[in-house]
């Protein structure tokens, strides 16, 4: 049964998308068709990704392309309101704005399947949805491309730019390209949320697949200010905490359940609610949708010469 709770910043059909028996791929395809947004299905390694490409007039070879990645799958038996339905709807609304804007924006959007299989530290990482996409990019020699990953953008008012990738092994060319993309992302986030953003380690999302293939990608998420502040303090207090966050091993050293709970409490509450029944509509906030929407519009207007 659909969840009947509504908030004024959510579309009427959001509760249908997070309902227990929703076929999320067919839901999105139907939504795209109803809004006349052009799309195609990309089938790779048993996954079905949804690609949104705009008319040729939206692209110019003079500027770098911008690929925006958002996963539409969710953890089994959870609503997935923030992980990752909020970002999916934010992107869908943005796609509609872009379609009728008449702008040359060089944006392509990929709604990915299979992100929940795991990040770079998971044994399933090679089967993760975005890994096959990134491998295809590398095989086809797709360059001149900036990759942005949005995940968990439905709760809070502080945008986090993930530092994942800054210490990735690789040639100098990769490190320089990543630093350029990272700085560009920080500049756009600063414009979208002046004084309300931070750089911080964020658990791997679809950026893991691109980084593993040697392709720079920057991930973004949103947290409530009090959670972001506490998280940064915990990072400062424990120099090993960042590594534990990235490898999903924060509570691995716990001697018992009580200690496990204490260790997990070092993580933002928003992240702890993901993959549970608490990842539902009441946890979402209007500020997160507003902030993310501003960032996306700034991203669309940004241009980098080839």
Secondary structure, DSSP 8 states (H G I E B T S, - for coil): -------TTS-TTHHHHTSTT--HHHHHHHHHHHTT---EEEEETTEEEEEE---GGG--TTB-EEEEEEE----TTS--IIIIIHHHHHHHHHHHHHHTT-----EEEEEES-GGG--TTSTTGGGSHHHHHHHHHHHHT--SEEEEEE-S-SS-SEEEEE-TTTT----HHHHHHHHHHHHHHHHHHHHHSTTSEEEE-----THHHHHHTT--EEEEEEE-HHHHHHHHHHHHH-TTHHHHHHTT-TTTT-SSHHHHHHHHTTS-HHHHHTTSTT-SGGG--HHHHHHHHHHHHHHHH---B-
